[in-house]
Amino acid sequence: MSRSVALAVVLITLGLAADMTAAAAERVGIGHAISPQDFAAWDIDVRGDGAGLPPGQGSVTQGREIFSQTCAACHGDKGEGRAVPGAVGGFDRLVGGFGTLDTASPTLTVGSYWPYATTLFDYVRRAMPFNAPQSLTNDQLYAVSAYVLYMNNIVPEDAVLDALTLPRVKMPNQEGFITQDPRPDVRSKP
């Protein structure tokens, strides 16, 4: 069977499956079209270049207070992480680890490993605080991001971050990621 015939069979099968799924959902009365408002609530991803960052701003000083109230219980007062008694691992360390990535025991932190400051904002926005994800305002998210970056000596203590300044923050490991994968099994085919 040629590639084009196989592709056509797969596409037809997928199309039939989608039609059958939609028909079954309608027949049993489940599912509905998502409203623009419902979609907007889940459309919160932020890219490395800053696309998707919302309006707002936050300072290191504001972030210090928010971190103390909402983050330190798990991540430690200075972002050093916390062990969980009786469990393997614990809550992630957020600071330090510089110069350890090429060692036998690398310490992966926001400052030592993450390539983009916007990744910090995106992750905190989606998943933190652990007991109440997506509960921080945009201003609080910018402030916590500023404080974590400050603790890693990446931004100065007087830094104020927003949708324009956060993507401009140069992370220490930004150049440490492979942008073109040379393996033949993952190379894009013409």
Protein Blocks (a to p, Z undefined) as FASTA:
>chain_A
ZZklmmmmmmmmmmmmmmmmmmmmmmnopajdddfklmmmmmmcccfkopoiacddddfk
lmmmmmmmmmmmmnojnonopadehiahidddfegjihklmpmbdcddfklmmmbfklmm
mmmmmmmcfklghkacfklmmmmmmmmmmmnomacfkbccdfklmmmpccfklmmpcfbd
fbfklgccZZ
